């Protein structure tokens, strides 16, 4: 068993073992999550998303250095594509961040998507909550980089960076993906390339157009309908009145990173101010519970289907034309309540 004290002391072996347990979905990991939960809520969760080739990993590498210079500990959760053979993560991010490998104030872990959509792995939220409770100051979550399906990070991060690069058509992708609604800071990376200023102008124009869309009365995008909540609200919860910043950077040289950190800190301050609002905080807790409930329900359902090969019996009934899949699904859900 992993010692809770070892986790709270951020011992590397204990931390790495818990990450593995979470990734494998072991019940022991859930027990530890319950014990760790009261200690969570102090870390700054930063999401980094954007199209492949925009330079997310290089940017993360530079941000690690900036935060370490400020004396803060940093944990990185890098969500990588799954290997088509092993289903494991292709460890590209950890290879690129090797300069931090011997720094005890930095923890880097890659996770495979394993078919999970949204740019994250299915266990990312649990991993982030665990790292938060362990006492890491800043947690950087880099999404897989799949393009138009990466909006899930909005429900996890306090501050979301959307990374773009000039000449890649990212502006159009941003419109199609609804990225305007999830970005707290736009990062035009590789700004030494031609077209960087044009990208900035187009982002400014899209933000002007986006600001004309009527917001909900409370200004925070709260979803009032339980059905929409369960489906996963697309409009994120964030500081009221925040206008996304646009920052130009050159990740390879570090140019613009100071300005990026400054913009991020501005948003952090606004977020912390919003947390003083009781209704806002309750909305965050509501969303957190619903997400955990969805994952728990899915895990329980999957365990039931695999136990004693219930799925084989279901397939046989369908094959024999005895009933329909809707009735069988309802019966399976009812059976969960009797377990």
Residue pairs with C-beta under 8 A, 6 or more apart in sequence:
1 28
2 14
2 17
2 18
2 21
2 28
2 32
3 14
4 32
4 35
4 36
6 13
6 14
7 14
7 15
7 18
7 32
7 36
7 130
7 133
7 134
8 39
8 133
8 134
8 135
10 73
10 107
10 134
10 135
10 136
12 104
12 107
15 107
15 131
15 134
16 109
18 29
18 32
18 130
19 109
19 127
19 130
21 28
21 29
21 32
22 29
22 33
22 123
22 126
22 127
22 130
23 111
23 112
23 121
23 123
23 127
25 123
25 299
29 126
32 130
33 126
33 129
33 130
36 129
36 130
36 133
36 134
37 129
37 133
38 133
39 133
39 134
39 135
40 129
40 132
40 133
41 132
42 132
42 135
43 75
43 131
43 132
43 135
43 136
43 137
43 138
43 139
44 137
44 138
44 139
44 158
44 159
44 268
45 128
45 132
45 139
45 141
45 156
45 157
45 158
45 159
46 63
46 138
46 139
46 140
46 141
46 157
46 158
46 159
46 160
46 161
46 264
47 141
47 143
47 153
47 154
47 156
47 157
47 159
47 160
47 161
48 56
48 59
48 60
48 140
48 141
48 142
48 143
48 160
48 161
48 163
49 56
49 119
49 142
49 143
49 145
49 150
49 153
49 160
49 161
49 162
49 163
49 179
49 182
50 56
50 143
50 145
50 150
50 161
50 162
50 163
50 164
50 170
50 187
51 145
51 147
51 163
51 164
51 165
51 168
51 170
51 173
52 145
52 146
52 147
53 145
53 165
53 168
54 145
54 163
54 164
54 165
54 168
54 170
54 189
54 190
55 163
55 165
55 189
55 190
55 251
55 252
56 142
56 143
56 145
56 163
57 78
57 92
57 93
57 96
57 97
57 142
58 96
58 189
58 251
58 252
59 161
59 163
59 187
59 189
59 249
59 251
59 257
60 76
60 78
60 93
60 97
60 140
60 142
61 96
61 97
61 99
61 100
61 251
62 249
62 251
62 254
62 257
63 74
63 140
63 257
63 260
63 261
64 74
64 76
64 97
64 100
64 106
64 140
65 254
66 257
66 258
66 261
67 74
67 137
67 138
67 261
68 74
68 100
68 103
68 105
68 106
72 105
72 137
72 138
73 105
73 106
73 135
73 136
73 137
73 138
74 105
74 106
74 107
74 136
74 137
74 138
74 139
74 140
75 106
75 107
75 108
75 109
75 131
75 134
75 136
75 138
75 139
75 140
76 93
76 97
76 106
76 107
76 108
76 109
76 139
76 140
76 141
76 142
77 109
77 111
77 124
77 127
77 128
77 131
77 139
77 140
77 141
77 142
78 89
78 93
78 94
78 108
78 109
78 110
78 111
78 142
79 89
79 110
79 111
79 112
79 113
79 119
79 120
79 121
79 124
79 141
79 142
79 143
79 144
80 89
80 90
80 91
80 92
80 93
80 110
80 111
80 112
80 113
80 144
81 89
81 90
81 112
81 113
81 144
82 88
82 89
82 90
82 112
82 113
82 114
82 115
83 89
83 90
83 112
87 112
87 114
88 112
89 110
89 111
89 112
90 110
90 112
91 110
92 110
93 108
93 110
93 142
94 108
94 109
94 110
97 108
100 106
100 108
101 108
107 131
107 136
109 127
111 121
111 123
111 124
111 127
112 121
113 119
113 120
113 121
113 144
114 121
114 122
116 122
117 149
117 152
118 149
118 150
118 151
118 152
118 153
119 143
119 144
119 145
119 146
119 149
119 150
119 151
119 152
119 153
120 141
120 143
120 144
120 152
120 153
120 156
121 127
122 295
124 141
124 156
125 156
125 291
125 292
125 295
126 295
128 139
128 141
128 156
131 139
132 139
141 153
141 156
141 157
143 150
143 152
143 153
144 150
147 173
147 177
148 173
148 176
148 177
149 177
150 177
151 177
151 178
151 179
151 181
151 182
151 234
152 232
153 160
153 182
154 160
154 181
154 182
154 234
154 236
155 232
155 233
155 236
155 287
155 291
158 268
158 271
159 184
159 185
159 264
159 267
159 268
159 271
160 182
160 183
160 184
160 185
160 236
161 183
161 184
161 185
161 186
161 187
161 260
161 264
162 174
162 179
162 182
162 183
162 185
162 186
162 187
163 187
163 189
164 170
164 171
164 174
164 186
164 187
164 188
164 189
164 199
164 203
165 188
165 189
165 190
165 193
166 188
166 190
166 191
166 193
166 194
166 195
166 196
166 198
166 199
167 193
167 194
167 195
170 199
171 199
171 202
171 203
171 206
173 179
174 180
174 203
174 206
175 206
178 234
180 206
180 207
180 210
180 244
181 210
181 234
181 235
181 236
182 236
183 244
184 238
184 242
184 244
184 245
184 264
184 267
185 244
185 245
185 246
185 247
185 260
185 263
185 264
185 267
186 203
186 244
186 245
186 246
186 247
187 247
187 248
187 249
187 260
188 196
188 199
188 200
188 203
188 246
188 247
188 248
188 249
189 249
189 250
189 251
190 196
190 250
190 251
191 248
191 249
191 250
191 255
191 256
192 250
192 253
192 255
196 248
200 246
200 248
203 246
204 246
207 243
207 244
207 246
211 243
215 221
216 222
216 235
218 240
218 279
219 240
219 241
220 237
220 238
220 240
220 274
220 280
220 283
221 233
221 235
221 236
221 237
221 238
222 237
222 279
222 283
223 229
223 233
223 235
229 286
229 287
229 290
230 290
230 294
232 291
232 294
233 287
237 280
237 283
237 284
237 287
238 271
238 274
239 267
239 270
239 271
239 273
239 274
240 274
242 267
242 270
245 263
245 266
245 267
247 256
247 259
247 260
247 263
248 256
248 259
249 255
249 256
249 257
249 259
249 260
250 256
251 257
274 280
275 281
297 336
300 336
300 339
301 332
301 333
301 336
304 310
304 332
304 335
304 336
304 339
305 311
305 314
305 332
310 332
314 328
314 332
317 323
317 328
318 324
318 325
318 328
